[in-house]
Amino acid sequence: ETGIVRLAFLIDVNGSALESKVERSSGSGRLDEAARKALGLCKFKPATVDGKPERAWAKIEYEWKMD
């Protein structure tokens, strides 16, 4: 299976992904869900307002391909 999935996700003040949603499917539910699970393992730098961390939405694309 191959494809590109675009996810929107909410980054918490501690840098973890609180929730995510598929904005554009890869065409495979299995790949989409694998991307969402992988995103949950990542740490991000949170957004800041006046130097203080704040929750914010971000977007990312995962590309699944066979080499």
DSSP file (Angstrom, degrees, kcal/mol; ACC not computed):
  #  RESIDUE AA STRUCTURE BP1 BP2  ACC     N-H-->O    O-->H-N    N-H-->O    O-->H-N    TCO  KAPPA ALPHA  PHI   PSI    X-CA   Y-CA   Z-CA
    1    1 A E              0   0    0      0, 0.0     2,-0.3     0, 0.0    27,-0.0   0.000 360.0 360.0 360.0 142.5    0.0    0.0    0.0
    2    2 A T        +     0   0    0     24,-0.1     2,-0.3    63,-0.1    63,-0.2  -0.930 360.0 112.7-138.9 163.3    1.2    3.5   -0.7
    3    3 A G  E     -A   64   0A   0     61,-2.6    61,-3.6    -2,-0.3     2,-0.4  -0.857  53.1 -95.6 155.2 174.0   -0.2    7.0   -0.4
    4    4 A I  E     -A   63   0A   0     -2,-0.3     2,-0.4    59,-0.2    59,-0.2  -0.985  29.0-166.1-122.6 128.1    0.0   10.4    1.4
    5    5 A V  E     -A   62   0A   0     57,-2.4    57,-2.6    -2,-0.4     2,-0.5  -0.949   8.2-151.4-114.2 133.8   -2.2   11.2    4.4
    6    6 A R  E     -AB  61  24A   0     18,-2.4    17,-3.0    -2,-0.4    18,-1.6  -0.919  17.7-170.0-105.3 126.0   -2.6   14.8    5.7
    7    7 A L  E     -AB  60  22A   0     53,-3.1    53,-2.3    -2,-0.5     2,-0.4  -0.895  16.5-154.9-115.8 143.3   -3.3   15.1    9.4
    8    8 A A  E     +AB  59  21A   0     13,-2.6    13,-2.5    -2,-0.4     2,-0.3  -0.943  25.9 179.7-107.1 139.2   -4.3   18.0   11.6
    9    9 A F  E     -AB  58  20A   0     49,-2.6    49,-2.5    -2,-0.4     2,-0.6  -0.994  29.0-125.9-145.9 150.4   -3.3   17.7   15.2
   10   10 A L  E     -AB  57  19A   0      9,-2.4     8,-3.1    -2,-0.3     9,-0.7  -0.844  22.7-152.4 -98.4 119.7   -3.5   19.6   18.4
   11   11 A I  E     -AB  56  17A   0     45,-3.2    45,-1.7    -2,-0.6     6,-0.2  -0.816  12.5-143.2 -94.8 126.2   -0.2   20.1   20.2
   12   12 A D    >   -     0   0    0      4,-3.1     3,-1.8    -2,-0.5    42,-0.2  -0.254  31.2 -97.9 -79.2 171.4   -0.4   20.5   24.0
   13   13 A V  T 3  S+     0   0    0      1,-0.3    -1,-0.1    40,-0.1    41,-0.1   0.726 125.0  55.5 -64.6 -21.5    1.7   22.9   26.1
   14   14 A N  T 3  S-     0   0    0      2,-0.1    -1,-0.3    31,-0.1    30,-0.0   0.419 121.6-105.8 -91.3   1.7    4.1   20.0   26.9
   15   15 A G  S <  S+     0   0    0     -3,-1.8    29,-2.8     1,-0.3     2,-0.2   0.453  77.9 127.5  92.9   1.0    4.6   19.2   23.2
   16   16 A S  B     -C   43   0B   0     27,-0.2    -4,-3.1     1,-0.0     2,-0.7  -0.585  66.2-111.1 -90.4 155.7    2.5   16.1   22.9
   17   17 A A  E     -B   11   0A   0     25,-0.5    -6,-0.2    22,-0.3     3,-0.1  -0.764  30.4-174.6 -85.4 114.7   -0.2   15.5   20.3
   18   18 A L  E     -     0   0A   0     -8,-3.1     2,-0.3    -2,-0.7    -1,-0.2   0.892  65.7  -8.8 -78.2 -41.5   -3.5   15.6   22.2
   19   19 A E  E     -B   10   0A   0     -9,-0.7    -9,-2.4     2,-0.0     2,-0.3  -0.979  61.3-164.8-152.5 159.9   -5.7   14.7   19.2
   20   20 A S  E     -B    9   0A   0     -2,-0.3     2,-0.3   -11,-0.2   -11,-0.2  -0.983   0.9-166.6-146.8 157.4   -5.5   14.2   15.5
   21   21 A K  E     -B    8   0A   0    -13,-2.5   -13,-2.6    -2,-0.3     2,-0.6  -0.996  29.0-112.2-145.6 147.4   -7.8   14.0   12.5
   22   22 A V  E     +B    7   0A   0     -2,-0.3   -15,-0.2   -15,-0.2     3,-0.2  -0.684  29.3 176.2 -80.4 120.1   -7.4   12.9    8.9
   23   23 A E  E    S+     0   0A   0    -17,-3.0     2,-0.4    -2,-0.6   -16,-0.2   0.786  78.3  14.9 -91.3 -34.1   -7.8   15.9    6.6
   24   24 A R  E    S-B    6   0A   0    -18,-1.6   -18,-2.4     0, 0.0    -1,-0.3  -0.946  83.0-135.0-143.3 120.6   -6.9   14.0    3.4
   25   25 A S        -     0   0    0     -2,-0.4   -21,-0.2   -20,-0.2     4,-0.1  -0.339   9.9-137.5 -74.6 152.5   -6.9   10.2    3.3
   26   26 A S        -     0   0    0      2,-0.4   -22,-0.2   -23,-0.1    -1,-0.1   0.579  54.3-104.4 -77.5 -12.2   -4.1    8.2    1.7
   27   27 A G  S    S+     0   0    0      1,-0.1     2,-0.5   -24,-0.1     3,-0.1   0.309 101.0  88.2  99.0  -5.6   -6.9    5.9    0.3
   28   28 A S     >  -     0   0    0      1,-0.1     4,-2.4   -27,-0.0    -2,-0.4  -0.977  62.2-157.8-128.8 118.0   -6.1    3.3    2.9
   29   29 A G  H  > S+     0   0    0     -2,-0.5     4,-2.3     1,-0.2     5,-0.2   0.850  96.6  56.2 -59.9 -34.5   -7.7    3.3    6.3
   30   30 A R  H  > S+     0   0    0      2,-0.2     4,-2.0     1,-0.2    -1,-0.2   0.915 109.4  44.3 -65.7 -42.6   -4.8    1.1    7.6
   31   31 A L  H  > S+     0   0    0      2,-0.2     4,-2.2     1,-0.2    -2,-0.2   0.898 112.6  52.4 -68.6 -39.9   -2.2    3.7    6.5
   32   32 A D  H  X S+     0   0    0     -4,-2.4     4,-1.9     1,-0.2    -2,-0.2   0.930 112.1  45.1 -60.4 -45.8   -4.2    6.6    7.8
   33   33 A E  H  X S+     0   0    0     -4,-2.3     4,-2.3     1,-0.2    -1,-0.2   0.869 110.4  54.2 -68.4 -36.3   -4.5    5.0   11.3
   34   34 A A  H  X S+     0   0    0     -4,-2.0     4,-2.4     2,-0.2    -1,-0.2   0.893 108.3  50.1 -63.5 -38.9   -0.9    4.0   11.3
   35   35 A A  H  X S+     0   0    0     -4,-2.2     4,-2.2     2,-0.2    -2,-0.2   0.907 109.9  50.3 -65.4 -41.4    0.0    7.7   10.7
   36   36 A R  H  X S+     0   0    0     -4,-1.9     4,-1.3     2,-0.2    -2,-0.2   0.910 112.0  47.6 -63.6 -41.6   -2.2    8.8   13.5
   37   37 A K  H  X S+     0   0    0     -4,-2.3     4,-0.5     1,-0.2     3,-0.2   0.916 111.1  50.6 -65.5 -42.9   -0.6    6.3   15.9
   38   38 A A  H >< S+     0   0    0     -4,-2.4     3,-1.4     1,-0.2     4,-0.4   0.888 105.8  56.5 -61.9 -39.1    2.9    7.3   14.9
   39   39 A L  H >< S+     0   0    0     -4,-2.2     3,-1.3     1,-0.3   -22,-0.3   0.860  98.9  61.1 -60.7 -36.0    2.0   11.0   15.5
   40   40 A G  H 3< S+     0   0    0     -4,-1.3    -1,-0.3     1,-0.3    -2,-0.2   0.687 100.5  55.1 -65.3 -18.1    1.0   10.1   19.0
   41   41 A L  T << S+     0   0    0     -3,-1.4    -1,-0.3    -4,-0.5    -2,-0.2   0.550  93.6  92.5 -89.4  -9.4    4.6    9.0   19.7
   42   42 A C    <   -     0   0    0     -3,-1.3   -25,-0.5    -4,-0.4     2,-0.4  -0.472  63.1-144.9 -88.8 155.5    6.2   12.3   18.6
   43   43 A K  B     -C   16   0B   0     -2,-0.2     2,-0.3   -27,-0.1   -27,-0.2  -0.948  19.5-170.4-115.8 141.6    7.1   15.3   20.7
   44   44 A F        -     0   0    0    -29,-2.8   -32,-0.0    -2,-0.4     0, 0.0  -0.856  31.3-105.4-127.9 160.6    6.7   18.8   19.3
   45   45 A K        -     0   0    0     -2,-0.3   -31,-0.1     1,-0.0   -30,-0.1  -0.797  46.6-127.2 -84.6 120.8    7.8   22.3   20.3
   46   46 A P        -     0   0    0      0, 0.0     9,-0.1     0, 0.0   -33,-0.1  -0.264  21.6-102.8 -70.2 155.9    4.6   24.0   21.5
   47   47 A A  E     -D   54   0C   0      7,-0.7     7,-2.6   -36,-0.2     2,-0.4  -0.338  38.6-146.2 -66.4 157.4    3.4   27.3   20.1
   48   48 A T  E     -D   53   0C   0      5,-0.3     2,-0.4    -2,-0.0    -1,-0.0  -0.973  16.5-166.8-131.1 148.2    4.0   30.3   22.4
   49   49 A V  E >  S-D   52   0C   0      3,-2.5     3,-1.7    -2,-0.4    -2,-0.0  -0.986  86.5 -12.1-130.3 120.9    2.1   33.5   23.0
   50   50 A D  T 3  S-     0   0    0     -2,-0.4    -1,-0.1     1,-0.3     0, 0.0   0.855 131.2 -55.6  54.1  37.0    4.0   36.2   24.9
   51   51 A G  T 3  S+     0   0    0      1,-0.2    -1,-0.3     0, 0.0    -3,-0.0   0.447 114.8 114.9  80.7   0.6    6.7   33.6   25.7
   52   52 A K  E <  S-D   49   0C   0     -3,-1.7    -3,-2.5     1,-0.0    -1,-0.2  -0.877  71.9-110.2-107.2 135.7    4.2   31.2   27.3
   53   53 A P  E     -D   48   0C   0      0, 0.0     2,-0.3     0, 0.0    -5,-0.3  -0.294  41.0-178.0 -60.6 144.7    3.4   27.7   25.8
   54   54 A E  E     -D   47   0C   0     -7,-2.6    -7,-0.7   -42,-0.2     2,-0.1  -0.994  31.8-101.2-144.9 147.2   -0.1   27.4   24.3
   55   55 A R        +     0   0    0     -2,-0.3     2,-0.3    -9,-0.1   -43,-0.2  -0.427  49.5 167.2 -65.0 142.4   -2.1   24.7   22.7
   56   56 A A  E     -A   11   0A   0    -45,-1.7   -45,-3.2    -2,-0.1     2,-0.3  -0.989  34.3-115.4-157.3 151.4   -2.3   25.0   18.9
   57   57 A W  E     +A   10   0A   0     -2,-0.3     2,-0.3   -47,-0.2   -47,-0.2  -0.652  34.2 175.4 -86.8 145.1   -3.3   23.0   15.8
   58   58 A A  E     -A    9   0A   0    -49,-2.5   -49,-2.6    -2,-0.3     2,-0.3  -0.877  18.7-134.4-138.7 171.1   -0.7   22.0   13.2
   59   59 A K  E     +A    8   0A   0     -2,-0.3     2,-0.3   -51,-0.2   -51,-0.2  -0.955  20.0 174.4-131.7 151.2   -0.7   19.9   10.0
   60   60 A I  E     -A    7   0A   0    -53,-2.3   -53,-3.1    -2,-0.3     2,-0.4  -0.989  20.2-140.2-151.1 151.7    1.6   17.3    8.7
   61   61 A E  E     -A    6   0A   0     -2,-0.3     2,-0.5   -55,-0.2   -55,-0.2  -0.968  10.0-159.5-115.8 133.3    1.7   14.9    5.7
   62   62 A Y  E     -A    5   0A   0    -57,-2.6   -57,-2.4    -2,-0.4     2,-0.6  -0.940   8.4-155.8-106.2 129.6    2.9   11.3    6.0
   63   63 A E  E     -A    4   0A   0     -2,-0.5     2,-0.6   -59,-0.2   -59,-0.2  -0.935   4.2-164.3-109.2 123.0    4.0    9.7    2.7
   64   64 A W  E     +A    3   0A   0    -61,-3.6   -61,-2.6    -2,-0.6     2,-0.3  -0.922  25.5 151.8-104.6 120.2    3.9    5.9    2.6
   65   65 A K        -     0   0    0     -2,-0.6     2,-0.5   -63,-0.2   -63,-0.1  -0.984  42.3-123.1-148.3 158.5    5.8    4.4   -0.3
   66   66 A M              0   0    0     -2,-0.3    -2,-0.0     1,-0.1   -64,-0.0  -0.887 360.0 360.0-102.0 129.0    7.7    1.3   -1.3
   67   67 A D              0   0    0     -2,-0.5    -1,-0.1     0, 0.0     0, 0.0   0.397 360.0 360.0-104.2 360.0   11.3    1.8   -2.4
